[in-house]
Amino acid sequence: MWVYLLLLIIVGFIGFELYQFRRDITAAYVRLNRYEVKSLNTSFGKMNYLDEGSGEAVIIAHGIFGGYDQGMTSLRQVVGDKQRKIAPSRFGYIGSNLPEKPTPKNQAKAFIELMDQLQIKKGYVLGTSAGGATTLRMALDYPDRVKGVILLSSGAPDKKRTPAEVKEMGLQGPPAFIVNDFILWFTMKHFGFVFNKMMGSTVSTNSLFETMLPATPRQKGVKADGEVTNTDMTLNYDEYPLEQIQVPLLVCHAKDDPMAKYEQIEKLLQRVEADTTICETGGHTIDGNGDFVDRAIRRFIEKTK
């Protein structure tokens, strides 16, 4: 008798989980489809983006598991209503093609093509997490098109490494199996503590984590970040001569960030002139310091525009 009862409980649990998953993932796709998405063709293929507001143009290079939705969520928070907010999906992310060479250098070139087609002569570039490499490339390769650069919980070049040394470091992104609608949903729902430790932030209270779902439309981008973007600054360290950056730079970071280590930022700050907003705590999303960081970013734009 108890065996049948156990089976009934298991079947009931599975059924309830599937019901919740279907409800939540449907809501995630509905949320994604509510955006007024625009697209254009670049020399690297199609790029999807969002464009709203007016004022100084701020283009965001979103982080891993991102897309135009994550980018716009971040921009709305940090720059508010007074600026023009442009949130492209980077290579391989929601609706944007993945070229043969999805390097930060090529991504920066695609951003310039976006600016050209939107008739933006100069603008700000804000890079979060894995988007930091593209942001630094914009400052190095196209200083005449950049009014200022903002690095927000961004990675940074710390030392030169060989391919063998990078391989010894292990995965530079999430394992492929987790970039799946059900698996990511299930992990976030029942094993949120893993994300909390990995990000140094609380998944259940941070709206940015909502933009990780749906995961499936982000698969190609996440793979490209893990294999190319996240290793570019160390494999090609000499191609990031930060001392040559001439555009205004703001660095916002938390010292306890477990993903983008603050030690990398300390090395960056020894090589550049930059305004800084450094928090003792907050993790990768700088939880608890949002107003402080937002004000710093808005002051930076006002000061340098």
C-alpha positions as CSV (number, residue, x, y, z in Angstrom):
1,M,0.0,0.0,0.0
2,W,2.8,2.4,0.9
3,V,4.4,1.8,-2.4
4,Y,1.3,3.0,-4.3
5,L,1.1,6.0,-2.0
6,L,4.7,6.9,-2.6
7,L,4.2,6.6,-6.4
8,L,1.1,8.8,-6.1
9,I,3.1,11.4,-4.2
10,I,5.9,11.3,-6.8
11,V,3.5,11.6,-9.7
12,G,1.7,14.4,-8.0
13,F,5.0,16.2,-7.3
14,I,6.1,15.9,-11.0
15,G,2.7,17.0,-12.2
16,F,2.8,20.1,-10.0
17,E,6.3,20.9,-11.0
18,L,5.4,20.7,-14.7
19,Y,2.4,22.9,-14.1
20,Q,4.5,25.5,-12.4
21,F,7.2,25.3,-15.1
22,R,4.7,25.7,-17.9
23,R,3.1,28.7,-16.1
24,D,6.4,30.4,-15.4
25,I,8.0,29.8,-18.7
26,T,4.9,30.9,-20.6
27,A,5.0,34.1,-18.6
28,A,8.7,34.6,-19.4
29,Y,8.1,34.3,-23.1
30,V,5.1,36.6,-22.9
31,R,7.3,39.2,-21.0
32,L,10.0,38.9,-23.7
33,N,7.5,39.4,-26.5
34,R,6.1,42.5,-24.9
35,Y,9.1,44.5,-25.9
36,E,9.0,46.6,-29.1
37,V,12.0,45.0,-30.6
38,K,13.8,46.5,-33.6
39,S,16.4,44.9,-35.8
40,L,19.0,45.9,-38.3
41,N,21.6,44.2,-40.5
42,T,25.3,44.6,-39.7
43,S,28.3,43.1,-41.5
44,F,28.0,40.3,-38.9
45,G,24.4,39.6,-39.5
46,K,21.1,40.6,-37.9
47,M,21.1,42.4,-34.6
48,N,18.0,42.8,-32.4
49,Y,17.9,45.9,-30.1
50,L,15.6,48.1,-28.0
51,D,15.7,51.9,-28.2
52,E,13.7,54.1,-25.9
53,G,13.9,57.6,-24.5
54,S,15.8,60.7,-25.4
55,G,18.9,62.5,-24.2
56,E,22.5,61.3,-24.2
57,A,22.7,57.9,-26.0
58,V,23.8,55.1,-23.7
59,I,24.5,51.7,-25.3
60,I,24.8,48.7,-23.0
61,A,26.9,45.6,-23.6
62,H,25.0,43.2,-21.4
63,G,26.4,40.3,-19.4
64,I,26.1,36.5,-19.9
65,F,22.6,35.0,-19.9
66,G,21.5,38.5,-21.2
67,G,19.9,39.9,-24.2
68,Y,18.0,43.1,-25.1
69,D,15.6,42.5,-22.2
70,Q,18.4,42.2,-19.6
71,G,20.1,45.3,-21.1
72,M,17.0,47.4,-21.0
73,T,16.2,46.3,-17.4
74,S,19.7,47.5,-16.4
75,L,19.6,50.7,-18.3
76,R,16.2,51.7,-16.9
77,Q,17.5,51.2,-13.4
78,V,20.9,52.9,-13.7
79,V,20.3,55.8,-16.1
80,G,16.6,56.5,-15.5
81,D,14.3,58.4,-17.9
82,K,16.6,61.3,-18.9
83,Q,18.8,59.4,-21.3
84,R,18.3,57.5,-24.6
85,K,18.7,53.9,-23.7
86,I,19.8,51.4,-26.4
87,A,20.0,47.7,-25.5
88,P,21.3,45.4,-28.3
89,S,21.4,41.7,-28.0
90,R,25.1,40.7,-28.3
91,F,26.2,38.0,-30.7
92,G,24.1,34.9,-30.4
93,Y,21.6,36.3,-27.9
94,I,17.9,36.8,-28.5
95,G,17.4,37.4,-32.2
96,S,21.0,38.4,-33.0
97,N,23.1,36.3,-35.3
98,L,26.2,34.5,-34.1
99,P,29.1,35.2,-36.6
100,E,32.0,32.9,-37.2
101,K,34.2,35.0,-35.0
102,P,32.1,36.4,-32.1
103,T,35.0,38.4,-30.6
104,P,34.7,41.5,-28.5
105,K,36.5,43.4,-31.2
106,N,33.9,42.4,-33.8
107,Q,31.1,43.1,-31.3
108,A,32.4,46.6,-30.9
109,K,32.5,47.1,-34.6
110,A,28.9,45.9,-34.8
111,F,28.0,48.4,-32.1
112,I,29.5,51.2,-34.3
113,E,27.4,50.0,-37.2
114,L,24.4,50.2,-34.9
115,M,25.4,53.8,-34.0
116,D,25.9,54.6,-37.7
117,Q,22.4,53.4,-38.7
118,L,20.8,55.2,-35.7
119,Q,22.8,58.3,-36.7
120,I,24.5,58.6,-33.3
121,K,27.8,60.4,-33.6
122,K,29.0,59.8,-30.0
123,G,27.5,58.1,-27.1
124,Y,28.2,56.3,-23.8
125,V,28.9,52.6,-23.5
126,L,28.0,50.7,-20.3
127,G,29.4,47.2,-19.9
128,T,28.2,44.7,-17.4
129,S,30.0,41.5,-16.5
130,A,30.9,39.7,-19.8
131,G,30.0,42.8,-21.7
132,G,33.1,44.6,-20.3
133,A,35.4,43.3,-22.9
134,T,33.3,44.8,-25.7
135,T,33.1,48.1,-23.8
136,L,36.9,48.3,-23.4
137,R,37.3,47.5,-27.1
138,M,34.9,50.4,-27.9
139,A,37.1,52.8,-25.8
140,L,40.3,51.5,-27.4
141,D,39.2,51.1,-31.0
142,Y,36.6,54.0,-31.4
143,P,37.5,56.7,-29.0
144,D,36.1,59.4,-31.3
145,R,32.7,57.7,-31.0
146,V,32.6,57.3,-27.3
147,K,31.8,60.1,-24.8
148,G,32.4,57.9,-21.8
149,V,32.7,54.3,-20.7
150,I,31.1,52.8,-17.6
151,L,32.2,49.4,-16.3
152,L,29.6,47.9,-14.0
153,S,30.6,44.6,-12.3
154,S,32.7,44.1,-15.3
155,G,35.6,41.7,-16.0
156,A,39.0,43.2,-16.7
157,P,42.3,42.0,-18.1
158,D,44.6,40.9,-15.3
159,K,47.5,39.0,-16.9
160,K,48.6,37.3,-20.1
161,R,47.7,33.6,-20.3
162,T,48.4,30.9,-22.8
163,P,45.6,28.6,-24.2
164,A,47.0,25.8,-22.0
165,E,46.7,28.0,-18.9
166,V,43.2,29.1,-19.8
167,K,42.3,25.4,-20.2
168,E,43.6,24.7,-16.8
169,M,41.3,27.3,-15.4
170,G,38.3,25.2,-16.4
171,L,34.9,26.4,-17.7
172,Q,34.6,30.1,-18.3
173,G,30.9,30.0,-18.5
174,P,28.0,27.7,-17.4
175,P,27.9,24.1,-18.6
176,A,25.8,23.7,-21.7
177,F,23.2,21.5,-20.1
178,I,22.0,24.3,-17.8
179,V,21.2,26.7,-20.7
180,N,17.8,25.1,-21.1
181,D,14.4,26.4,-20.1
182,F,13.4,23.6,-17.8
183,I,16.8,22.9,-16.2
184,L,17.5,26.6,-15.5
185,W,14.0,27.2,-14.2
186,F,14.2,24.1,-11.9
187,T,17.7,25.1,-10.7
188,M,16.7,28.7,-9.9
189,K,13.5,27.6,-8.2
190,H,14.9,24.8,-6.0
191,F,18.7,25.5,-5.8
192,G,18.7,29.2,-5.7
193,F,21.4,29.1,-3.0
194,V,23.8,27.9,-5.7
195,F,23.2,31.1,-7.7
196,N,23.3,33.2,-4.5
197,K,26.8,31.8,-3.8
198,M,27.9,32.1,-7.4
199,M,26.7,35.7,-7.8
200,G,27.0,36.9,-4.3
201,S,23.4,38.2,-4.7
202,T,20.0,36.9,-3.8
203,V,18.2,35.5,-6.8
204,S,14.7,35.8,-5.4
205,T,14.9,39.5,-4.7
206,N,16.8,40.8,-7.7
207,S,14.6,41.5,-10.8
208,L,17.7,41.2,-13.1
209,F,17.6,37.4,-12.6
210,E,14.1,37.3,-14.2
211,T,15.8,38.1,-17.5
212,M,17.7,34.8,-17.5
213,L,14.5,33.1,-18.5
214,P,13.7,32.0,-21.1
215,A,17.1,30.4,-21.5
216,T,16.8,28.7,-24.8
217,P,16.9,31.9,-27.0
218,R,20.2,32.7,-25.2
219,Q,22.0,29.4,-25.8
220,K,24.3,30.5,-28.7
221,G,25.3,33.7,-26.9
222,V,26.1,32.0,-23.6
223,K,28.2,29.4,-25.4
224,A,30.1,32.1,-27.3
225,D,30.7,34.0,-24.1
226,G,32.1,30.9,-22.4
227,E,34.4,30.0,-25.3
228,V,35.4,33.4,-26.7
229,T,34.3,36.5,-24.8
230,N,35.3,35.5,-21.3
231,T,38.9,34.5,-22.3
232,D,39.6,37.2,-24.9
233,M,41.1,39.7,-22.4
234,T,43.6,37.2,-21.0
235,L,44.5,35.3,-24.2
236,N,45.0,38.6,-26.0
237,Y,46.2,40.7,-23.1
238,D,48.6,42.7,-25.1
239,E,45.8,43.9,-27.3
240,Y,44.2,45.7,-24.4
241,P,46.6,48.5,-23.8
242,L,44.5,50.2,-21.1
243,E,47.0,53.0,-20.6
244,Q,46.0,54.3,-24.0
245,I,42.3,54.9,-23.1
246,Q,41.6,58.6,-23.4
247,V,37.8,58.7,-23.0
248,P,36.3,59.3,-19.5
249,L,35.9,56.1,-17.5
250,L,33.7,55.2,-14.5
251,V,34.3,51.9,-12.7
252,C,31.5,50.6,-10.4
253,H,32.3,47.3,-8.5
254,A,31.7,45.5,-5.3
255,K,34.8,44.1,-3.5
256,D,33.0,40.8,-2.7
257,D,32.0,40.1,-6.3
258,P,32.7,36.4,-6.7
259,M,32.4,36.4,-10.5
260,A,34.2,39.4,-11.7
261,K,37.0,39.5,-9.1
262,Y,37.9,42.8,-7.6
263,E,41.6,42.0,-7.9
264,Q,41.2,42.4,-11.7
265,I,39.6,45.8,-11.1
266,E,42.5,46.8,-8.8
267,K,45.0,46.0,-11.6
268,L,42.8,47.9,-14.1
269,L,42.8,51.0,-11.9
270,Q,46.6,51.0,-11.7
271,R,46.6,51.4,-15.5
272,V,43.9,53.9,-16.2
273,E,42.5,57.2,-14.9
274,A,39.0,56.6,-13.8
275,D,36.2,57.7,-11.5
276,T,35.3,55.0,-9.1
277,T,32.3,53.8,-7.2
278,I,33.5,50.9,-5.1
279,C,31.3,49.1,-2.6
280,E,32.4,46.8,0.2
281,T,29.5,44.4,-0.4
282,G,26.8,43.6,-2.8
283,G,28.2,40.8,-5.0
284,H,28.0,40.7,-8.7
285,T,24.8,42.8,-8.9
286,I,26.0,45.1,-6.1
287,D,22.8,44.4,-4.1
288,G,21.9,47.0,-1.5
289,N,23.9,49.7,-3.2
290,G,21.7,50.4,-6.1
291,D,20.9,54.0,-5.3
292,F,24.5,54.8,-4.6
293,V,25.7,53.3,-7.9
294,D,22.8,54.8,-10.0
295,R,23.6,58.3,-8.7
296,A,27.2,57.9,-9.5
297,I,26.5,56.8,-13.1
298,R,24.0,59.7,-13.6
299,R,26.5,62.2,-12.2
300,F,29.2,60.8,-14.5
301,I,27.1,61.3,-17.6
302,E,26.1,64.8,-16.5
303,K,29.7,65.7,-15.9
304,T,31.1,64.4,-19.1
305,K,28.4,65.0,-21.7
